[in-house]
Amino acid sequence: MDYNVDEKGYYGEFGGAWIPEMMYANIEELRLRYLDIIHSEEFIEEFIHLLKNYVGRPSPLYFAKRLSEHYDTKIYLKREDLNHTGSHKLNNTVGQILLAQKLGKTRIIAETGAGQHGVATATVCALKGVQCVVYMGALDVERQAPNVKKMKMLGAEVIPVHSGNKTLKDATNEAMRDWINNPVHTHYIIGSVVGPHPYPDMVARFQAVISKELKVQLAEQTGNELPTRIIACVGGGSNAAGAFYHFLENKEVELIGVEAAGKGVDTDETAATLKVGSPGVLHSSKTMLMQNKDGQITEPYSISAGLDYPGIGPMHAHLFKSGRAKYLYATDKEVLEAALLLTQKEGIIPALESAHALAALNQLEFNENDVTVINLSGRGDKDMQTYLDYFGY
């Protein structure tokens, strides 16, 4: 079975470009040109140069000795939290800003939930001297205030979105409206493996640097480029797509995504799409999403602003449906406790999003010789107030 996108933009039955006519020119231009551009020698040379000298890649693969002893196994952390701006998001925005310039675009728009993608977008726009507008749910503006301040300092215009539940879905809606109204000189840097084709494939390709490095680092540190399993948190799913990408055909490697259960999958306050969702179309892509019996989107909830999205990337929907990857979920409480454990065992404070992957460790059984890689997608600076409030420090 093929786990990558086909020529029509589908992963199995999921994906495609379910777009309104007014968005057709934007998407068609991207679809026709993105592969030629990103495979060109000039693009590859500059992309690799920036990943190395600006982002700080390769990110380390760290053997978490005390965490490993706690679970009586071998646990490695892929340290995406050590990238410039503090998460995996910059891998994608560096690629997309270079692509946008090759397309002759002079204005960039983006959506953001946790603020990490917004910061990463504002960062590359500052680097290249390009106008930047970031849409962000009004609720996320409040709970991710440090990142909002960073975006503004970087020169971006941050527009709070007050519709819906004022989070990531609503920010994405507004960004798409902007793009429809400004099709000629604007490029939309989508932050995850969601949206119409070619975005899921394009973002996955830029994030695939994670798994490319992983194979080399695992071979160096363990003598085998293939781990027992890889675990990553999943909202839209870009960090997981990047961590899984070069292992998709290696069936002996277990791939595990972890969704946000929020206050429980048996409540109305959850974002565990694959557990409670069903097939449908969201943001111009056929995928699994949270909806009621009439097909209306139901509002997701998670303590982590980057995971409260009511859908999932079509690549993940296909990996789930085909059985190639397994998807677990973790509640807010489990996530907070997992974050504290890593902090006190290894001196690393993770992002709330990344802590979902850590929480999965309590749901798995290990052999002492297993090699488990956790994609630590971001650092916890932005979530300190949430941690302080919960733990009472």
C-alpha positions in Angstrom: 0.0 0.0 0.0 1.2 3.5 -0.8 1.1 5.9 2.1 2.1 9.0 0.2 -0.1 11.3 -1.8 -1.2 10.3 -5.4 -1.2 12.6 -8.4 -4.7 13.8 -7.6 -3.8 14.8 -4.1 -5.3 11.9 -2.3 -4.1 9.6 0.5 -6.3 6.6 -0.1 -9.8 8.1 0.1 -8.7 11.2 1.9 -7.4 14.6 0.7 -8.0 16.3 -2.6 -8.8 20.0 -3.1 -12.5 20.6 -2.3 -12.2 24.3 -3.0 -14.6 27.1 -4.0 -14.1 28.6 -7.5 -12.7 31.8 -6.1 -9.7 29.8 -4.6 -9.0 27.8 -7.8 -6.3 30.1 -9.3 -4.4 30.2 -6.0 -4.4 26.4 -5.6 -3.8 25.6 -9.2 -0.7 27.8 -9.3 0.7 26.0 -6.3 -0.2 22.6 -7.6 1.4 23.1 -11.0 4.7 24.7 -9.7 5.5 23.5 -6.2 7.3 20.3 -7.1 9.5 21.9 -9.8 10.4 24.7 -7.4 11.2 22.6 -4.3 13.2 20.1 -6.4 15.3 22.8 -8.1 19.0 22.9 -7.2 18.8 26.6 -6.2 15.9 26.0 -3.8 17.5 22.9 -2.2 20.8 24.7 -1.7 19.1 27.7 0.1 16.7 25.5 2.1 19.5 23.3 3.4 21.7 26.4 4.2 18.9 28.0 6.2 18.0 24.8 8.0 21.6 24.4 9.1 22.7 28.0 9.8 19.4 29.6 10.8 17.1 27.0 12.2 20.0 25.1 13.9 19.6 21.7 12.3 20.1 18.9 12.7 18.2 18.9 16.0 19.8 16.6 18.6 18.5 13.1 19.2 18.9 12.8 23.0 18.9 9.6 25.1 16.7 10.4 28.1 18.5 8.2 30.6 16.4 8.9 33.7 13.1 8.8 31.8 14.2 5.5 30.3 15.0 4.1 33.7 11.5 5.1 34.9 9.9 3.1 32.2 12.6 0.3 32.1 13.3 0.8 28.4 15.2 3.0 26.0 13.6 6.4 25.2 15.1 9.0 22.9 13.9 12.5 22.3 14.1 14.2 18.9 14.7 17.7 20.2 12.6 19.9 17.8 12.2 22.2 20.9 15.8 23.3 20.3 15.1 24.8 16.9 15.2 28.6 16.5 11.7 29.8 17.6 11.2 26.7 19.8 9.4 24.1 17.7 9.3 22.2 14.5 7.2 24.9 12.8 10.2 26.7 11.4 11.1 23.8 9.1 7.9 24.4 7.2 7.9 28.2 7.2 11.5 28.4 5.9 10.5 26.1 3.0 7.3 28.0 2.2 8.8 31.5 2.4 11.4 30.4 -0.2 8.6 28.9 -2.3 6.5 32.1 -2.0 9.4 34.2 -3.2 9.9 31.9 -6.2 6.2 32.5 -7.0 6.7 36.3 -6.8 4.5 36.7 -3.7 5.0 39.9 -1.6 2.5 39.3 1.2 2.2 36.4 3.6 -0.8 35.3 5.7 -1.0 32.5 8.2 -3.2 31.0 10.9 -2.0 30.0 14.3 -3.3 28.3 17.5 -0.5 27.9 20.0 1.3 30.8 18.3 4.3 28.7 17.4 3.4 28.7 13.7 2.6 32.4 13.9 6.0 33.1 15.4 7.7 30.9 12.8 5.9 32.7 10.0 6.6 36.1 11.4 10.3 35.1 11.8 10.8 34.1 8.2 8.9 37.2 7.0 11.3 39.4 9.0 14.2 37.4 7.6 13.1 38.0 4.1 11.5 41.5 4.5 8.0 40.4 3.5 4.7 41.7 4.9 3.1 39.3 7.4 -0.5 39.0 8.7 -1.4 36.3 11.2 -4.9 35.3 12.1 -5.4 33.9 15.7 -8.4 33.0 17.6 -9.2 35.6 20.3 -9.1 32.9 23.0 -5.7 31.8 21.9 -4.5 35.4 21.8 -5.2 35.5 25.5 -3.7 32.2 26.5 -0.7 32.5 24.3 0.2 36.1 25.1 4.0 35.7 25.0 3.9 34.4 21.4 1.5 37.3 20.4 4.1 39.8 21.7 6.9 38.0 19.8 4.9 38.1 16.5 4.3 41.8 16.9 8.0 42.5 17.8 8.9 40.6 14.6 6.7 43.1 12.6 3.7 40.9 12.0 0.1 42.2 12.2 -1.9 39.8 14.5 -5.6 39.8 13.9 -7.8 38.3 16.7 -10.7 36.2 15.4 -13.9 36.4 17.4 -16.1 34.0 15.5 -16.8 30.4 16.6 -15.0 29.3 19.7 -12.3 31.8 18.9 -9.5 29.2 18.4 -7.6 27.5 15.5 -10.4 26.5 13.3 -11.8 30.0 13.3 -8.4 31.5 12.6 -8.0 29.2 9.6 -11.4 30.2 8.2 -10.4 33.9 8.3 -7.0 33.2 6.7 -8.7 31.4 3.8 -11.2 34.3 3.4 -8.2 36.7 3.2 -6.5 34.6 0.6 -9.6 34.4 -1.6 -9.8 38.2 -1.5 -6.1 38.7 -2.2 -5.1 36.0 -4.7 -2.4 37.8 -6.7 0.4 38.8 -4.4 -0.5 36.9 -1.3 0.8 33.4 -0.3 -1.0 31.5 2.6 1.6 29.6 4.7 -0.6 26.8 6.2 1.0 25.5 9.4 0.1 21.9 9.3 -0.6 18.9 6.9 -4.2 20.1 6.4 -6.1 22.1 3.8 -6.4 21.5 0.0 -3.8 19.7 -2.0 -0.9 20.4 -2.4 -0.6 21.7 1.2 -0.6 18.4 3.1 2.1 17.0 0.8 4.1 20.2 0.7 4.2 20.6 4.5 5.0 17.0 5.0 7.9 17.2 2.6 9.4 20.2 4.5 8.9 18.5 7.9 10.3 15.2 6.6 13.8 16.5 7.5 12.9 15.3 11.0 12.7 11.6 10.0 15.6 11.9 7.5 17.9 13.1 10.4 16.4 10.4 12.7 17.6 7.5 10.6 21.2 8.8 10.5 21.2 9.6 14.3 19.7 6.3 15.3 22.2 4.4 13.2 25.0 6.4 14.9 23.7 6.0 18.5 22.1 2.5 18.4 23.6 0.8 15.4 20.2 0.5 13.7 18.4 3.3 11.8 15.0 1.7 12.6 13.5 2.3 16.1 10.9 0.1 17.7 8.4 2.9 17.6 8.0 6.6 17.0 5.5 8.7 19.1 4.3 12.2 18.2 1.4 14.4 19.1 -1.3 15.1 16.5 -3.6 18.0 16.0 -3.4 18.7 12.2 -0.4 16.5 12.4 2.7 18.2 10.8 5.3 17.2 13.4 4.0 13.6 13.3 4.0 13.6 9.5 7.6 14.8 9.6 8.7 12.2 12.2 6.9 9.3 10.3 7.7 10.3 6.7 10.9 8.3 6.0 9.6 5.3 8.1 6.3 4.8 6.3 7.5 1.8 4.3 9.4 0.3 7.3 6.5 -1.8 8.6 8.5 -3.1 11.6 8.5 0.5 13.0 5.4 1.2 15.0 4.0 4.7 14.3 1.9 6.2 17.1 0.1 9.5 17.0 -1.5 11.0 20.2 -4.5 13.2 20.0 -5.9 15.6 22.6 -8.7 14.0 24.6 -9.2 17.3 26.6 -11.5 16.5 29.5 -12.3 13.1 28.1 -13.5 11.5 24.9 -16.9 10.8 26.5 -17.4 14.5 27.1 -18.2 17.4 24.7 -14.8 18.9 25.6 -12.3 16.9 23.5 -10.3 17.2 20.3 -9.7 13.5 19.7 -10.9 13.5 16.1 -10.1 9.9 15.2 -11.9 8.6 18.3 -15.1 10.7 18.0 -15.0 11.9 14.4 -16.2 10.7 11.0 -15.3 11.4 7.3 -16.2 14.8 5.9 -14.8 17.9 4.3 -13.0 20.5 6.4 -10.9 23.4 5.1 -11.1 22.1 1.5 -9.9 18.6 2.2 -11.7 15.3 2.7 -10.6 13.9 6.1 -11.8 12.7 9.5 -13.4 15.5 11.4 -15.6 16.3 14.4 -19.2 16.9 13.3 -22.8 16.4 14.3 -25.4 14.3 12.5 -26.2 17.2 10.3 -22.6 17.6 9.2 -21.9 20.8 11.2 -18.5 21.1 12.7 -18.5 20.6 16.5 -16.2 22.7 18.6 -13.0 21.0 19.8 -11.4 21.5 23.2 -7.9 21.0 24.5 -5.7 22.6 27.1 -3.1 22.9 24.3 -3.9 25.6 21.9 -2.1 23.8 19.1 -4.2 20.7 19.2 -7.8 22.0 19.5 -8.5 21.5 15.8 -11.7 19.6 14.8 -10.0 17.6 12.1 -6.8 15.9 11.2 -4.5 15.9 8.1 -5.6 13.5 5.3 -2.3 11.6 5.5 -3.1 10.7 9.2 -6.7 9.8 8.3 -5.3 7.4 5.7 -2.6 6.0 8.1 -5.4 5.4 10.7 -7.9 3.9 8.2 -5.2 1.6 6.7 -3.9 0.5 10.1 -0.3 1.7 9.3 -0.3 4.0 12.3 -2.0 3.7 15.7 -3.6 6.7 17.3 -4.0 7.1 21.0 -5.3 10.0 23.1 -4.4 11.7 26.3 -6.5 13.9 28.7 -5.4 17.3 29.9 -4.6 15.9 33.4 -2.5 13.1 31.9 -0.6 15.6 29.7 0.2 17.9 32.6 1.5 15.1 34.7 3.6 13.8 31.8 5.1 17.2 31.3 6.0 17.4 35.0 7.6 14.0 34.9 9.9 14.9 31.9 10.7 18.2 33.6 11.8 16.6 36.8 13.5 13.6 35.3 15.4 15.3 32.5 15.3 19.1 33.1 13.3 19.7 29.9 10.0 21.6 30.0 8.0 20.5 27.0 5.2 22.3 25.2 1.7 21.1 26.2 1.3 19.8 22.7 4.4 17.7 22.9 3.5 16.4 26.4 0.6 14.5 24.7 3.2 12.2 23.1 4.9 11.8 26.5 1.6 10.9 28.1 1.3 7.9 25.7 4.2 6.2 27.5 1.7 5.2 30.3 -0.5 3.5 27.8 2.2 1.2 26.3 4.1 -1.9 27.3 7.8 -1.9 26.8 10.6 -4.4 26.4 13.9 -3.3 28.0 15.6 -3.4 24.6 12.9 -1.4 22.8 14.0 1.9 21.2 11.2 4.4 21.5 11.6 7.9 19.9 9.4 10.7 21.0 9.2 13.7 18.8 9.5 16.6 21.3 7.9 19.1 18.9 8.2 22.2 21.1 9.4 23.8 24.3 7.1 24.9 27.1 8.0 28.6 27.5 4.7 29.6 26.0 2.7 27.3 28.5 4.4 28.3 31.7 1.3 30.1 33.1 -0.8 27.1 32.5 1.7 24.9 34.3 2.1 27.4 37.2 -1.7 27.6 37.6 -2.1 23.8 37.6 0.8 22.9 39.9 0.3 25.9 42.2 3.9 27.1 42.0 
